[in-house]
Amino acid sequence: MNHQALSSFIWSVADLLRGDYKQSEYGRVILPFTVLRRLDCVLEATKPAVLAEFAAKTKAGLNPDPFLLRKSGTSFYNSSPLDLVKLLGDQDHIRQNLYAYVQAFSPAARDIFERFDFYTQVERLAKANLLYLVVEKFANIDLHPEAVDNASMGAVFEELIRKFAEISNETAGEHFTPREVIRLMVDLLFIEDDDVLTPGNAVVRTIYDPTAGTGGMLSVAGEYLLEHNPQARLTMYGQELNDESYAICKADMLIKGQPVENIVVGNTLSDDGHAHTKFDYMLSNPPFGVEWKKVEKVVRQEHEQKGFDGRFGPGLPRVSDGSMLFLMHLLSKMRPAKDGGSRFGIVLNGSPLFTGGAGSGESEIRRYVLENDLVEAIVGLPTDMFYNTGIATYVWILSNKKVEDRKGFVQLIDASSFWQKMRKSLGSKRKEMSEAHIATVTRLFGEFMEAELLTVMDAQGNVSGQWVLPTGASAPDVPEGGQLKRVPIARIFRNEDFGYTTITVERPLRDDKGQVVLGLKGKQKGKPQADSAQRDTENVPLGEDIQAYFEREVLPHAPDAWIDEEKSKVGYEIPFNRHFYVFEPPRSLHAIDEELKTVTANIMKMLEELAE
């Protein structure tokens, strides 16, 4: 069955629900029933053998579970003689029989329906006299593996998830990352791994998402690999806090034939569901700007007691934003470089780039990733890309297996102008990146280049052409009276370019007569005492000699100042926007004056027309 046929079928179910359910609630019924029908169809062929085995092993007083899994030939089974078609034969008892049928699934599959809060929906459908009609609809659709293979079923289920996330704008952002953002991250993740992407190479790799949501990132990564090398196998792992999202993700993995025990429910920060496991690739879109007070005690304990043997060795960010905790969590999951290494992508807001001065938790985390040469690139995305926020977001790509050219360097890519307007806004999402935009960013990253966006405008100020070219490349021809605008969009920096030493500059305390106050006791005896009211700090770039900087920048203005060496701290920040700032000269006074005259003349003309 193709996507279109399945989509039209789904909407025929939605027609039944209209009136009794809000549009944003359709998914609560349709997703679990789609899963139920798929499992129904997958198990049909082996059902007689499973039932016979269940009767035999139960009679013998044995735990039937391992035997039934073997007989079913899949990672789940159902020990009930019922299925959706048989349920239709007893209309009066359909609710009780449906419960009994779902209860007879193996624990991993049954867990999906419990997390979906499926029984609540069954009760609601029964009360509205819709249960039989909905079961009938699903019983009449062919989702047998011969008709719809795992890959197609996975794609269909993905499409449903996306559809329901989009019509449920108020919650979509929490659990759904825009498809094109994931596609960009996946492209950047795999770009250098030729052995994985070469068709015919039967390699096995692992991928992990600690904030899995409905499993979108894992699915897109799987699709990408299948597209490039059908022989490669990507084993997926994830953890998710929200029950419904977890159920959808787990169901999607079950449909795709992935081991569902790899998808864990719970809070990743306080209860790591994959402790001590390392991965080849990782992706995450953690919640940003969300406080981590609920897990503060556990996280602080791990930081203080385990240090770098735990996940949060470098430092802790302020309690108001826990996104950098996820960054450190992923660092702890990297496969050691000697075992092949790892690469991961994480979406963060602007705060982790610069929040916190030298010595703060945020600065220490930046210091750790930069001094250990783990940051490959940071890509600035357009605003209004996500469903629940219009703020600027950034994709960080980190790796412990940098190629030789990248060692010691970080590439910053400003893709904030790479967008097209959506035909219809979805919540806060008004913009999307096209395939061409994604390809351009991927090329800039893959070729590790510095580049500019060249825009040629005609004499009227209309854009006549745009090119992304290496920095300093020859400019295209500019029409007569037109102009050329060059804007940097990719720059390369050394790791230490983002570091600085914060020095504390002291001035002497003076008495009423203007005399310097000297210390009277201990180490301070005979030394000028510092005036806290005149204390100041200076940030000295890491590559610069501190004394030379002090003599050049401070002493000419304060000859009696000195540096309190004991208070010096090393800090790191990544002032992303500053590196792409292009000065726009203000318009001339003459141009402004002419414009005002034109506007005034138009107003006067309109007033005259009104007076007539």
Stockholm file with secondary structure:
# STOCKHOLM 1.0

chainA/1-612         MNHQALSSFIWSVADLLRGDYKQSEYGRVILPFTVLRRLDCVLEATKPAVLAEFAAKTKAGLNPDPFLLRKSGTSFYNSSPLDLVKLLGDQDHIRQNLYAYVQAFSPAARDIFERFDFYTQVERLAKANLLYLVVEKFANIDLHPEAVDNASMGAVFEELIRKFAEISNETAGEHFTPREVIRLMVDLLFIEDDDVLTPGNAVVRTIYDPTAGTGGMLSVAGEYLLEHNPQARLTMYGQELNDESYAICKADMLIKGQPVENIVVGNTLSDDGHAHTKFDYMLSNPPFGVEWKKVEKVVRQEHEQKGFDGRFGPGLPRVSDGSMLFLMHLLSKMRPAKDGGSRFGIVLNGSPLFTGGAGSGESEIRRYVLENDLVEAIVGLPTDMFYNTGIATYVWILSNKKVEDRKGFVQLIDASSFWQKMRKSLGSKRKEMSEAHIATVTRLFGEFMEAELLTVMDAQGNVSGQWVLPTGASAPDVPEGGQLKRVPIARIFRNEDFGYTTITVERPLRDDKGQVVLGLKGKQKGKPQADSAQRDTENVPLGEDIQAYFEREVLPHAPDAWIDEEKSKVGYEIPFNRHFYVFEPPRSLHAIDEELKTVTANIMKMLEELAE
#=GR chainA/1-612 SS CCHHHHHHHHHHHHHHHBTTBCGGGHHHHHHHHHHHHHHHHHHTTTHHHHHHHHHHHHHTTCCCHHHHHHHHTSSCCBCCSCCHHHHTTCGGGHHHHHHHHHHTBCHHHHHHHHHTTHHHHHHHHHHTTCHHHHHHHHHTSCCCTTTSCHHHHHHHHHHHHHHHHHHCHHHHHHHCCCHHHHHHHHHHHHTTCHHHHSTTCCCEEEEEETTCTTSHHHHHHHHHHHHHCTTCEEEEEEEESSHHHHHHHHHHHHHTTCCGGGEEESCTTTSCTTTTCCBSEEEECCCSSCCCGGGHHHHHHHHHHHGGGSSCCSCCCCTTCCHHHHHHHHHHTBCCGGGTCCEEEEEEESHHHHCSCTTSHHHHHHHHHHHTTCEEEEEECCSSCSSSCCSCEEEEEEESSCCGGGTTEEEEEECTTCCEEEEEEETTEEEECCHHHHHHHHHHHHTTCCEEEEEEECTTSCEEEEEEEETTCCCCCCCTTCEEEEEEEEEEEEGGGGEEEEEEEECBCBCTTSCBCBBCSGGGBTSBCBCGGGCEEEEEETTSCHHHHHHHHTTTTCTTCEECGGGCEEEECCCTGGGGCCCCCCCCHHHHHHHHHHHHHHHHHHHHHHHC
#=GC SS_cons         CCHHHHHHHHHHHHHHHBTTBCGGGHHHHHHHHHHHHHHHHHHTTTHHHHHHHHHHHHHTTCCCHHHHHHHHTSSCCBCCSCCHHHHTTCGGGHHHHHHHHHHTBCHHHHHHHHHTTHHHHHHHHHHTTCHHHHHHHHHTSCCCTTTSCHHHHHHHHHHHHHHHHHHCHHHHHHHCCCHHHHHHHHHHHHTTCHHHHSTTCCCEEEEEETTCTTSHHHHHHHHHHHHHCTTCEEEEEEEESSHHHHHHHHHHHHHTTCCGGGEEESCTTTSCTTTTCCBSEEEECCCSSCCCGGGHHHHHHHHHHHGGGSSCCSCCCCTTCCHHHHHHHHHHTBCCGGGTCCEEEEEEESHHHHCSCTTSHHHHHHHHHHHTTCEEEEEECCSSCSSSCCSCEEEEEEESSCCGGGTTEEEEEECTTCCEEEEEEETTEEEECCHHHHHHHHHHHHTTCCEEEEEEECTTSCEEEEEEEETTCCCCCCCTTCEEEEEEEEEEEEGGGGEEEEEEEECBCBCTTSCBCBBCSGGGBTSBCBCGGGCEEEEEETTSCHHHHHHHHTTTTCTTCEECGGGCEEEECCCTGGGGCCCCCCCCHHHHHHHHHHHHHHHHHHHHHHHC
//
